[in-house]
């Protein structure tokens, strides 16, 4: 005779689905060539190019909106692929990566170090990984293009992004 309880079976499925969705990888924008963080830093140092770092996570509505509306803009695609090595980090991931100094941390730990408190979050980094600028939350295509002009034009060296945005208006 079976000792199975029907209620336990019914409750098990949602629990399994919840655990699976928590382990599912984040979704970077389709059609873009994003690299893992450590690989992107190696490529940036090799090519002496800056890094555009995107922190996202699976199921993030603002990430999905950014992917759908902003990253689908061909102007953004062209500028970011021309000017940066692209890196994507799942802000909830336990995936391990190696920092330039050899230290091994998880993607989630990288987010904590860079003070990522929500997704999406975008960072611009020097080829050695030194942060230049960060921009949390949904960014429109026009805002991403403005951020690109701010970073690629080295305006960050002498003014804040808020001042740059005001001057550009």
C-alpha positions in Angstrom: 0.0 0.0 0.0 1.3 3.4 -0.9 2.1 6.0 1.8 2.2 8.9 -0.6 0.2 11.9 0.3 -1.6 13.7 -2.7 -1.1 17.1 -1.1 2.7 16.6 -0.9 2.8 15.8 -4.7 0.8 18.9 -5.5 3.1 21.1 -3.3 6.3 19.5 -4.7 5.8 20.7 -8.3 5.7 24.5 -7.5 8.7 24.1 -5.2 10.7 22.3 -7.9 9.7 25.0 -10.5 10.7 27.8 -8.1 14.1 26.2 -7.4 14.6 25.6 -11.2 13.8 29.2 -12.1 16.2 30.5 -9.4 18.9 28.4 -11.1 18.0 29.4 -14.6 20.6 31.6 -16.3 19.9 35.3 -16.8 19.0 36.4 -20.3 21.4 38.8 -22.1 20.0 40.6 -25.2 19.6 38.4 -28.2 22.1 39.0 -31.1 24.7 40.7 -28.9 28.2 39.2 -28.2 28.4 39.4 -24.5 31.4 37.7 -22.8 31.8 36.4 -19.2 33.3 39.2 -17.1 36.8 37.7 -16.8 37.0 36.9 -20.5 35.9 40.4 -21.3 38.6 41.9 -19.2 41.2 39.7 -20.9 40.0 40.8 -24.3 39.8 44.5 -23.2 43.4 44.5 -22.0 44.6 42.7 -25.1 42.8 45.2 -27.4 43.1 48.2 -25.1 39.3 48.8 -25.3 36.9 49.7 -22.5 34.3 47.3 -21.1 30.6 47.8 -21.1 29.3 45.6 -18.2 25.7 44.7 -18.0 24.3 43.2 -14.7 21.0 41.4 -15.3 19.1 38.5 -14.0 16.5 36.0 -15.2 13.0 37.3 -14.9 13.9 41.0 -14.4 11.2 43.0 -16.1 13.4 46.1 -16.5 16.1 43.9 -18.0 13.6 42.5 -20.5 12.4 46.0 -21.3 15.9 47.2 -21.9 16.7 44.2 -24.0 13.5 44.5 -26.1 13.5 48.3 -26.5 17.0 49.7 -26.1 19.3 46.9 -27.2 17.2 46.3 -30.3 18.1 49.8 -31.6 20.7 49.4 -34.4 22.4 52.7 -33.4 23.1 51.3 -29.9 24.2 48.0 -31.3 26.7 49.6 -33.7 28.1 52.1 -31.1 28.5 49.6 -28.3 30.0 46.9 -30.5 32.4 49.4 -32.0 33.5 51.0 -28.7 33.5 48.3 -26.0 34.2 44.8 -25.1 30.8 43.6 -23.9 30.4 41.7 -20.6 27.3 40.2 -19.1 26.9 39.1 -15.4 24.0 37.3 -13.9 23.6 39.3 -10.6 22.2 36.2 -8.8 24.7 33.7 -10.2 27.1 31.5 -8.3 29.2 31.1 -11.4 32.8 31.6 -10.6 35.1 33.9 -12.4 38.7 35.0 -12.0 39.7 38.6 -11.4 42.8 40.1 -13.1 44.8 39.6 -9.8 43.9 35.9 -9.8 41.2 36.0 -7.1 38.2 33.8 -7.7 34.8 35.1 -6.8 31.2 34.5 -8.0 29.3 36.8 -10.3 27.0 37.6 -7.3 30.1 38.6 -5.3 31.2 40.9 -8.1 27.9 42.6 -8.0 28.2 43.1 -4.3 31.7 44.6 -4.7 30.4 47.0 -7.4 27.4 47.9 -5.2 24.8 46.5 -7.6 21.5 46.9 -5.7 19.1 46.2 -8.5 19.0 45.1 -12.1 19.6 46.1 -14.7 22.8 48.0 -13.8 25.4 49.1 -16.4 29.0 49.9 -15.8 31.7 51.3 -18.0 35.2 50.1 -17.1 38.7 50.9 -18.2 40.5 47.9 -19.8 42.1 47.0 -16.4 38.6 46.8 -14.8 38.7 50.2 -13.1 35.1 51.6 -13.0 34.5 54.8 -15.0 30.7 55.2 -14.7 27.7 53.3 -13.6 24.0 53.7 -14.5 21.4 51.7 -12.7 17.9 50.8 -13.9 16.2 50.8 -17.3 18.0 52.9 -19.9 16.4 54.0 -23.1 18.3 53.7 -26.4 18.8 57.5 -26.4 20.1 57.3 -22.8 22.5 54.5 -23.8 23.8 56.6 -26.7 24.3 59.6 -24.4 26.2 57.4 -22.0 28.4 56.2 -24.8 29.2 59.8 -25.8 30.0 60.6 -22.2 32.4 57.7 -21.8 33.9 57.4 -25.3 34.5 61.2 -25.4 36.3 61.0 -22.0 33.9 63.6 -20.6 33.8 61.6 -17.3 37.3 62.9 -16.7 36.1 66.5 -16.0 32.3 66.4 -15.4 29.6 64.3 -13.9 27.1 62.5 -16.2 24.4 64.8 -14.8 26.3 67.8 -15.9 27.1 66.3 -19.3 23.4 65.4 -19.8 22.4 69.0 -18.9 25.0 70.4 -21.3 23.8 68.1 -24.1 20.1 69.1 -23.7 
